[in-house]
Amino acid sequence: MVNDPLLKDTRTWISELRDICEMNFDQPEEARRQIRQMQVEWRDAMEEGMLNPSNREGLESRAFRLLTCTDKEWLAWLDNLDFWKAGWKPENVGENEN
C-alpha cells in the first residue's frame, strides 16, 4: 500500500458513504445513483493501492444492502449505528445475499 498521509482511512470512506445517504435520506434513488458512482471510485482506489481489499469488501457489503433494500429498510439502515462503524460485518450473509 502507498504510504501517503493524504490517503483516506476506512472511517473516511464510510463517512463519505453515510453522508451521501444522509443528504438523500428522503431520495433513496438519488443516493443509490451516487453509491454506484462511489463503487467505481472504490474499485479505482483499490487498483491504485489507496484502498485495501478488506476495506473495499466492507464498503461493498454496505453498498449492496443500500442498493437492494426497500425504501423502508433504507431508513432502518441509515439509523443503524453499528452499520456505519468500521469493522461492521453482515449477519446471515447467505440468506441476505442470495
Secondary structure as GFF3:
##gff-version 3
##sequence-region A 1 98
A	DSSP	alpha_helix	10	23	.	.	.	ID=ss1
A	DSSP	alpha_helix	28	47	.	.	.	ID=ss2
A	DSSP	alpha_helix	53	68	.	.	.	ID=ss3
A	DSSP	alpha_helix	71	79	.	.	.	ID=ss4
A	DSSP	three_ten_helix	81	84	.	.	.	ID=ss5
A	DSSP	alpha_helix	93	96	.	.	.	ID=ss6
###
